[in-house]
Amino acid sequence: MQTSEAPAPALLLVDDEGAILFGFADYFRSHGFVVDTASEVEEAQALLAHRRYDVVVSDLRLLGLSAVEGLDVLASAGAARPRPYTVLISAYLTAEA
């Protein structure tokens, strides 16, 4: 009798800082996730178009102080079917953000 295990959950990490991508990717891989990373909106959107993710974690600001491209990543993730869980992270905290 064969037992089938569920596939490892797929996670997409999006951040423009390599150290953050590396740290988060290492952490989630050690907890059983299959991890893809992207440092730009277009790269993340291409991955979302071609692969199903269970979770998407994106930085809010990818291109500088006034950028909010993380919202574009989450919008693309929200259009995917089935829709992945999404998490938006940021070290930039203001009332507007």
C-alpha positions as CSV (number, residue, x, y, z in Angstrom):
1,M,0.0,0.0,0.0
2,Q,1.4,3.4,-1.0
3,T,1.0,6.5,1.0
4,S,0.9,9.8,-0.8
5,E,2.2,12.9,0.9
6,A,0.9,16.3,0.1
7,P,3.3,18.4,-1.9
8,A,5.3,21.0,-0.1
9,P,3.6,24.4,-0.1
10,A,4.9,26.9,-2.7
11,L,5.9,30.4,-1.5
12,L,6.9,33.4,-3.6
13,L,9.0,36.0,-1.8
14,V,9.3,39.5,-3.4
15,D,11.8,42.1,-2.1
16,D,14.4,44.3,-3.7
17,E,17.0,43.6,-0.9
18,G,19.0,40.5,-1.5
19,A,19.7,39.9,2.2
20,I,16.1,39.9,3.1
21,L,15.2,37.5,0.3
22,F,18.1,35.2,1.3
23,G,17.1,35.3,5.0
24,F,13.4,34.7,4.4
25,A,14.0,32.1,1.8
26,D,16.4,30.2,4.0
27,Y,13.9,30.3,6.9
28,F,10.9,29.1,4.9
29,R,12.9,26.4,3.1
30,S,14.0,25.0,6.5
31,H,10.2,24.8,7.4
32,G,9.3,22.7,4.3
33,F,8.3,25.4,1.7
34,V,9.4,25.4,-1.9
35,V,10.5,29.0,-2.3
36,D,10.9,31.2,-5.4
37,T,12.2,34.8,-5.1
38,A,11.8,37.9,-7.2
39,S,13.3,41.4,-6.8
40,E,11.1,43.2,-9.2
41,V,7.4,43.5,-9.9
42,E,7.7,42.2,-13.5
43,E,9.7,39.2,-12.3
44,A,7.1,38.4,-9.6
45,Q,4.2,38.8,-12.1
46,A,5.9,36.4,-14.6
47,L,6.3,33.8,-11.8
48,L,2.7,34.2,-10.8
49,A,1.5,33.7,-14.4
50,H,3.3,30.4,-14.7
51,R,3.2,28.8,-11.3
52,R,0.7,28.2,-8.6
53,Y,1.7,29.6,-5.1
54,D,0.1,28.8,-1.8
55,V,1.6,32.0,-0.2
56,V,3.0,35.3,-1.6
57,V,5.0,37.6,0.7
58,S,5.9,41.0,-0.8
59,D,7.6,44.1,0.4
60,L,5.5,47.2,0.0
61,R,8.3,49.3,-1.4
62,L,10.4,47.8,-4.2
63,L,11.8,50.7,-6.1
64,G,12.5,53.5,-3.6
65,L,11.0,55.9,-1.1
66,S,7.8,56.7,-2.9
67,A,7.2,53.3,-4.6
68,V,4.4,51.0,-3.6
69,E,4.9,48.2,-6.2
70,G,4.2,45.6,-3.6
71,L,0.5,46.4,-4.1
72,D,0.9,45.5,-7.8
73,V,2.4,42.2,-6.8
74,L,-0.6,41.5,-4.4
75,A,-3.1,42.5,-7.1
76,S,-1.5,40.0,-9.5
77,A,-1.6,37.3,-6.8
78,G,-5.2,38.1,-6.1
79,A,-6.0,37.5,-9.7
80,A,-4.5,34.0,-9.6
81,R,-6.7,31.0,-9.2
82,P,-6.7,29.5,-6.8
83,R,-5.8,32.7,-4.9
84,P,-2.8,32.4,-2.6
85,Y,-2.6,33.7,0.9
86,T,-0.8,37.1,0.7
87,V,1.3,39.0,3.1
88,L,2.6,42.5,2.7
89,I,5.7,43.5,4.6
90,S,7.4,46.9,5.1
91,A,10.0,48.6,7.2
92,Y,8.6,51.9,6.1
93,L,5.8,52.9,8.5
94,T,3.7,56.0,8.2
95,A,0.1,56.7,8.6
96,E,-0.3,56.9,4.8
97,A,1.3,53.5,4.3
